[in-house]
Amino acid sequence: MNQPDEIFLADVVVHIDETLDPAYLARMETHLMALEGVHSVLMHENKPHLMKVGFHPEKVHTMDILQQVIRQGVHAELIGL
């Protein structure tokens, strides 16, 4: 019997240097979710500088995620988990 292919998922935290309003963060989430391989974007209202991104590492690289955030006009860096 064949075993189904395993799917490996990963998370990375993006630290955003600027303080952004909720509407801007929502647009950023939409842009990140548009990347193939990104399956979740989580933000906590008490920590708006941190964004946890869940992704499929065989489909998208962490640097692609970071570049998508930077393209939205902010300064950011990755924080590994």
C-alpha positions in Angstrom: 0.0 0.0 0.0 1.4 3.4 -0.9 1.7 6.0 1.8 0.5 9.5 0.9 3.2 12.1 0.3 4.0 14.0 3.5 3.5 17.7 3.4 6.0 19.7 5.4 4.9 23.1 6.6 7.0 25.8 8.3 6.5 29.1 10.1 8.5 32.3 10.1 8.0 35.5 12.0 8.3 38.8 10.2 9.2 41.8 12.3 7.9 45.0 10.8 9.8 48.1 11.9 7.0 50.6 11.3 3.8 51.0 13.2 1.0 50.3 10.7 -2.7 50.8 11.0 -5.1 47.8 10.8 -6.1 48.5 7.2 -2.5 48.5 6.0 -1.8 45.3 7.9 -4.9 43.7 6.3 -3.7 44.7 2.8 -0.3 43.2 3.6 -2.0 40.0 4.7 -3.8 39.8 1.4 -0.6 40.3 -0.6 1.2 37.5 1.4 -1.7 35.1 1.0 -1.5 35.6 -2.7 2.0 34.0 -2.7 1.8 30.3 -3.8 2.8 28.2 -0.8 1.7 30.6 1.9 -1.2 29.1 3.9 -1.6 31.4 6.8 -0.8 34.9 8.1 -1.4 35.6 11.8 -1.1 38.9 13.5 -1.9 39.7 17.1 -3.5 43.1 17.8 -1.3 43.6 20.9 1.9 42.9 18.8 1.3 44.6 15.5 5.0 44.6 14.6 5.1 40.7 14.5 3.5 38.7 11.7 3.6 34.8 11.8 3.5 33.4 8.3 2.8 29.7 7.7 4.1 28.3 4.5 5.0 25.3 2.4 8.9 25.5 2.0 8.9 23.5 -1.2 6.7 26.1 -2.8 7.9 29.4 -1.4 11.1 30.5 0.3 11.4 32.7 3.4 13.1 35.4 1.3 10.1 35.5 -1.0 7.9 36.2 2.0 10.2 38.9 3.3 10.4 40.6 -0.2 6.7 40.6 -0.5 6.4 42.5 2.8 9.2 44.9 1.8 7.4 45.6 -1.5 4.5 47.0 0.6 6.8 49.9 1.5 8.0 48.9 5.0 11.2 47.9 6.6 11.2 44.3 7.9 13.3 41.3 8.9 12.8 37.6 9.4 12.8 36.1 12.9 13.1 32.3 12.7 11.1 29.9 15.0 
